[in-house]
Amino acid sequence: MVLESWQTSRKRIVVSRCSVGSIITQMTRVQMKSRLVPGTSELILLTGATGYVGGRLLSLLERQKIHVRCLTRRPEALEDRRSPTTDIVAGDVLDRDSLSSAFENVDTAYYLVHSMGAQGNFQEQDRTAASNFAEAAATAGVRRIIYLGGLGNPDHELSKHLRSRQETGDALRAHHSQVIEFRASIVIGSGSLSFEMIRALVERLPIMICPKWIHVKAQPIAIEDLLAYLMAAMELPTLGSQVLEIGGPDQVSYREIMQEYARQRGLTRWMIPVPFLTPYLSSLWLGLVTPLYARVGKKLVESLRNPTLISNNLALTSFSVRPRTYREAIARALVNEDCEFAATRWSDALSSSGERRSWGGSRFGSRLVDSRTVVVSVPPEEAFAPIRRIGGRTGWYYGNWLWTTRGFIDLLLGGVGVRRGRRDDESVSVGDALDFWRVESYQPGHQLRLFAEMKVPGRAWLEFEVTPCEEGSKIRQTAIFDPLGLMGILYWYGIYPLHQCVFAGMLRNIARAAETLNTSR
């Protein structure tokens, strides 16, 4: 079996801090070698590519040079994130007639669609959508459908959400002869709905009044392991349908997961369980303190009353994937998030005008981001010159007395203050000190990212990026803060008005300095 060749080598792999998806990449390279050669007529059809799991799976398929076709109601949402080898077709799984063209030459189809956030009867919509999809796939001769559902004992009184996830699998099997259904519990990874709920609760609430569901057992799985299963399912040697329950080795409660997240973030949290928080009240509470909005929050909380545990080891005997523990999954999620965030291009993540605004900036995972841009009529090298000289005797281009005051406060708190200055007024290298910042990344003429070494309740970065544009150059300035607990959040929002003034003035004067330098030449 192809997967067995991976099992031995997997034990020896050493994962570096920033090897996002490296294990999956090595495994799937072996798996895909015997199949789906680029340039062939066989395609993978992917639904849900704008969602969390689907978006990760799309990136993984593209890295394996697999020809993918994405079916979506909003093609424009995928245009900027797909590779040139990926096709995008418009279609709606609730509209049977819109699906036919999407299945042409498709060998395997991933069904990662659900209607939990929809208005009305989402269970009926899920069944209709699954039936339409499976019928169109069967008519087109698609070999296999791979579906991701939810764990839960069907003999117990499941929540509407979990019941719908399993009924969706039933609807797919009713209209197609080969459906591989995975049933998973909590997915641990930055961006996962459950993980983001846990993160928000732990980060924001030193004392939590908790409903009974925090004691219900689950079997969480890391996003990398979930993706490994989804990829391996293309080669599962079966002629019929199968239901496979997947999860990590640990059976733990939400309370234990929150406590472990708090431990790894260095936070102390007290959890007080109470019996009177109904799913409705809990969902409203989540809507106040987490990014979840009440409609999805209510459906999610209703599902949390059901244990989501694996009842058989069929997945472990069918695949060589060996999921990591929940502790390892949380640690990996936090490390991967650092690496992915560092690689983010702000011109993609934020609007090109830099005018995407909300009070306190935008949120990416645990990080708070305040970004703005200005256009100058000079080449990128000249636009970058004032940025290269920032700090030390040059100063910070706006409110230097405020920066000096902040440095003095930092010194009183036992920090480095601003007395270090900078090594050289003109040249910059990675690792250099710039007052109470440290140069973390430097690309001459293009990018400078500074990491704060001052005393703050969290981690902070200040980044400048210069890119060419029709008018000359665009300068983007981005302040990034990863708050540590409630004190970190209060710190960010408390100084946000000052940030608005100082950073806006700094960027304005950097632009003026760049154009003045150009004029003097």
N, C-alpha and C positions, 0 to 999 in steps of 0.2 A: 504494500500500500504506500502511495506517495507520501502520506502524512507521517509514516513511521520513520522515514529518512530524516525527518526534522527532529524527532523526539530525542535522539542521542545528542545531536549538536546543540540543542536548546539548553541543555544543562550547563554548558560551558560558556554561554554568552555572558559577557560583562557589560552592563548597561551604563553608559556615561550619563552625566547629569542632563544633557540636552539631546539624548537620542530618542526623540519623540517618534514612536512607532517603529523603532529599529527592530524589535523582536518580530513584529508582524511583517515587516518588509522582508526579513530573511526567510520567514516561514512561507510567505506567499510567493516569493521568487521560486522556491522549489515546487510549490503546488502548481503554479501557472506555467511552468516550463513546458509541460506536455500538452498545453491547451491554449487556445485563444491567441494565436500569433498575430501581432499587429499587421493590418492590411488584409486580413481574412474578412469574409462576409458575416461572420458570427459577431453578435453584439450582446452586450449586457444592458438591459433596460433597468434604470434606477428611478424609483419614485421617492419622494421625500427628500430630495437633495438639498432643499433649502432648510431642512430641519437639522437637529443636532447630530443624530446618528447618521442620517443620510449624507450630510455634508462631510463628515469624517470619512465615511465609506467612499464617497466620490474621490476625495484626495488620494486615498489608498489605491483605488482602482487605477487612477491616472498615473500614479507612480509606478505601477506595474505595466504601463504601456498598453492597457486594455482599452479597447474601443467601447466607450460608454455612450448610451443615449439617455438623456434625462427627460422624463415626462413631468411637466409642471403647469400649473394654471398661470403662472407669472414668469414667462421666459426671461424677462428683463432682470429678474432678481438673481439669475445665474450667469448673466453675460460676463461680468467682471471677475468671476471666480472659477471659471472652467478652463481647461487646457484646449489647445486648437484641435485635438483629436476627439473631443467630446461634442456630441450633437445635443441640441436642445429642441424639443418639440412641445407645442402647446396642446394641452388636453386636460380634461377634468374627469376623474374617476366616477363622478356622479352623472356624467353624460356618456352613455355607451357609444354613441356614434362618433365621439371625438377621439376614440382610442385606437381605432383600426390601424391607422398609418404608423403609429408608434411601435407596433410589434413586428414590422417587416424585418426579416432576417435576424430576429432576436432568438438567442439560445436560452438564456436564463434571465429571469425578471425578479428584481427585488421589490417587495411590497412593504414600504415603510410609511404608510399613511394611516392617520387616525383623525377623528373629529372631536377630540376632547374639548377643544376651545370653541366649538361651533355653538350657535344658538339652536334651540329646539331639541328634537329627539336625536341626539348624536348616535345612539345605539342603532337606530334604523338607518341613519345615513351611513354608518360603518358597514352594515350588512349589504346595503345596496351597492356601495362603492366596491366592496370586495367581490360581489357577484359579477358586476360589470367587468372588472379587471380580469377575473379568472376566465370568464366566457370569451373575452376578446383574445386572451392568451391562448386558450385552447383552440379557437378558430384559426389562429395564425400559426399553430404548430409549435409553440414555445415548449421547450423540453421540461423546464422546471421553474417553479415559483419559490422564492425564499422569503419567509415572512417573520417578522419580529413581534411577538405578543408578550403577554404577561403571565407570571407565575401566580398560582392560587389553586387551592383544591376545589375542583368543580362540584364536588358533592356538598360543599359548605355554602353558606349564604354569602356569595361574593358581592362586592360593590358593583354598581352599574358599570363603572369603568373597566374593572377586571373582567366582568362577565362579557362586556362588549369585545374586549381584546380576544377572548377565546372564541366567541361567536364569529368574529371575523375570520379566524382560522378555519372554523367549520364551513363558512360560506365559500372560502377559497377552495377547500377540498371537495365541496359539492359540485364544483364546476370545472375542476382540473384534476388530472390523475396523479400529478406528482408535485406535492407541496411539502417543503421542509419548513416546519414551524418551530422557531425557537421561543421558549418562554423564559423570561428573565425577571429578576427582582430589581432592586435599586441599582442604577448604573452610576458608578463613581467616576467622575471626570469633570473638568472645568467646563461648564455650560450645560451639564445635565440638570433637568428640572429638579430632581430630588436632591442632588448635591448642592445646587445653588440655594435651595431652601435651607438645608443644613448649615451651609456657610453663613447665610444672612442671619439666621437665628443666633448662631454661636458668636459671630462677630459683633452683633449689635446689642445683645442682651446679657449682661453679667448675671442676672437672676431671671430664670425662665419659669413661668407658671405653665406647666405642661399637662396636656390631656393624657388619657390612658394609652393612646396609641404609641407613645414613645417606648412602651415596654413590649410591643408586638415584635416578634422575630422576623427577620428577613435574611436573605442570603445574597449580599451585594456582589456585584461583578465590576471589575475595572473596564473602562471603555475600550482599552487596547485588547483585552481578552474577548470582549463581545465582538469586536471587529474581526478578530482572528477566527472566531466561529463562523461569522457571516461569510468571510472569504473562503474558508475551508469547505463550506456547504456546497460550493459549485462542483466539487469533485467527490462528494459523498457517493459511494457506490450503492445506489438503491434505485429500484424501478418504480417504487410506490411512494406514498406519503409517509412522513414521520413527524412525530411531535417530540422535541428534545428540550429537556429542562436544563438550563445552564445557570451557573452561579459560582461564586468563590467558595473556598473550603469552610468559611466561618458562618455560623448561624448566630446573628447578633441583633440586638434591638436598635431602634433609632437613637435611644439614649446612649448606648455604647458607641455608636458611630459619632454622635455629637461630642461625646467626651474625648474620643480619640482625635477628632479634628481639633478640639480645643487644646489638647496636649501638644500636638505637633505645631500649633501656632503660638504656644507659650501663653495660653489664656487660662484663667481660673473661672469656672462657671458653676453656678448652683442651679439645680433643677428641682422644682417643687411640683410633684404631680397632683392634680385635682380631678375629681370625677365628673364635674359638671360642664366641661367644655364640649359641646356638641360639634359635629362636623361643620354645621353652619357657622357657629361662633368661632370655631378654630379657623375657618377659611377667611372670615373677616379680619381676624387677628393677624393671620399670615399676610393678608393684603396690606396691612399697616406697616409691618416690620420686615417684609421680604419683597423681592421683585415680583412675586406671583400676584396676579389679579384674582379677585374673589371667585370668578366663575370656574377657572381652572383649579384654583386652590381648593374649592369645595369638593370637586371631583377627586382630586389627589388625596385629600384628607380622608374622604370616605373609603378610599382604597387602602389606606394605612391601617385600618382596623383588621384587615385580613393578613394572616401569616403568609409570607411568600417564600416557601422553602422547597427545595428539590426533593422529590419522592423516589427518584431512581437515578442510576449512574449511567444511563444509556449514552449520554453525551461524552462521558469520560472514556467509554469503551469504543465509541465511534470515531473520536478525534484524538489527536495527540496534544491538543491545547490543555495546558495545566494552569488554571486561573490562579492568580496571586491572592494573598490574604487581603482583608479589608484595610489593614494597617499599611501594607505595601501600596495598595491602590490609592489611598489618601495621600501618602507621601509622593507617589508618582504624579498624581494630579497637580499637587502644588509645585513640584519641580518643573513639570512639563509646561505649566502655565507661565512660569518665569521665562522659559525659553521661547514659547510661542509669542508671548507678549513682546519680548525684545525684538522678535523678527517682524512684528506688525508694521505695515506701512500706513502711516496716518492718512496719507492721501487716499487710501482705499477705505480705511475704517471710518473716516469722517467725511463730511461733505467737502467738495473741492473748494468751496468758498470759505470754509472754516467757520461758518455761521450756525452750525448745529449747536444749539445752546439749551441748557437747562440749569436750574439753580444748583450750583456745586459742580457743574461739568457733566461729562458723560461717564458711564460706568462700564468697565470691561472686567468681568470676573470680580475679584475683590478690589480692583484698582479704580481710583477716581482720576479722571483725565480732564484737563482744561487745555484746549488747543485753539490756536488762532493763526491766521496767515496774513501776509501783506505782499503785494507785488511791487517790484522795483524795476526801473528801466535800465538795468545794468546786467552784464553777463554774470553767470553763477559764481565765477571765481572772485569777482569784485563784490558781489553781494555777500559772500562768505567771509570776506576779509575782516569786518568788524567783529564777527562771531569768533574768529580765530584768536582775537586779541582780548576777549572778555576776561574780566577779573583782574586781580593784581592792581597795578598802577592805573590801568585803563578804567577800571571800575565796571559797573553793571548797567551803564547807559541810562539809568533812571533811579532816582531816590537813593543815591549812594549812602546818605546818612541813615536810611532805613536798613540797608544791608549791614552797615557798621554797627548799628544798634542791635540787630539780630545776632551778629557775631559776638558782641559783648555779652548778651544774654546767654548765648551758647557757652561762652567761656565760664560764666558764673555757674552754669549747670554741669561743668566738668567736661565740656566739649572742646573742639579744636579752635573755635573762634575764627576770626579772619586774619590772624597774624601771619599765616603761612605765605600769603601772596601767591605768586606763581614762579616757576623755574625760569621762564624766558618770556619776554613781552611779545614775541612774534611767533615762536614755534610751539606746537602742542604735540604731546605723545600720550598714548594710552597709559594710564597709571599716574600721570602728573596730578599734583594737587593744584586746584584753583580756589584759593581761599578755603571755605569749608566744603568744597565740592572735590570730587575725584573724577578724572576723565575715564569713563568706562568704555566709550567707543568713539573712534575718530576716523573719518574719511575725508581727506583734504578736499576742500572746495565743495563738499556735499553735506556732511553730517557731523555733529558733535553732541554726544550724550554724556551728561554729568550725573554722578551719583552723590547724594547728599551724605556727608559725614557729620553733620550737625546733630544735636540731640532732638529727635522728633519721635512721637509715638507711632512708629511705622517705618516705612522705607519711602524715599522720595528721589525722583529723577527730574532733570531739566534737559530737554532735547531741542536742538535746532537742526533743521533740514532745509537745504536749498536745492531747488529743482528748476530746470529751464522751462520757460513758457513763452507764448507768442509775444508778450509785452516786454520780456527780458528774463526775470527770475522771480520765483515764488519762494518766500521765506516762511517756513512753518515753525512755530514755537509751541512746544508741548510740555506742560507740567504734569507729572504723573505721581500719584501717591497711593501707596498700599497701606491702608490704615491698620493698626494693630488694635482690634477691639473697639469698644465704645469710645475710649479716650481718643483714639486715632481719628474716628469719624467726627467727634466734636471739634478736634483740632482743625481738621480740614475745613469744615463748614464755618468755624469761628473766624479763620483768617481768609476765607474766600473773598470777601469784599476787598481786602487789602491786595490779594493776588490779582484781582481784576484790574486794580489801579496800577500796580507795579509792573506786572507782566505786559499789559497793554502799552504802558509808557516805554518800557524797555524795547519792545518790538518796533514801536514807532521810531524811536531814536536810532536803532540799529539800521533801519531802512534809510533814515535821513543821512546817517554816517556813510552808508554805502554809496548813495547818490552824490554826496559831497565829495567823496574820494574820487569818483568818476569825473566830476566836473573839474576838479583841480588838476586832473591829468590832461 
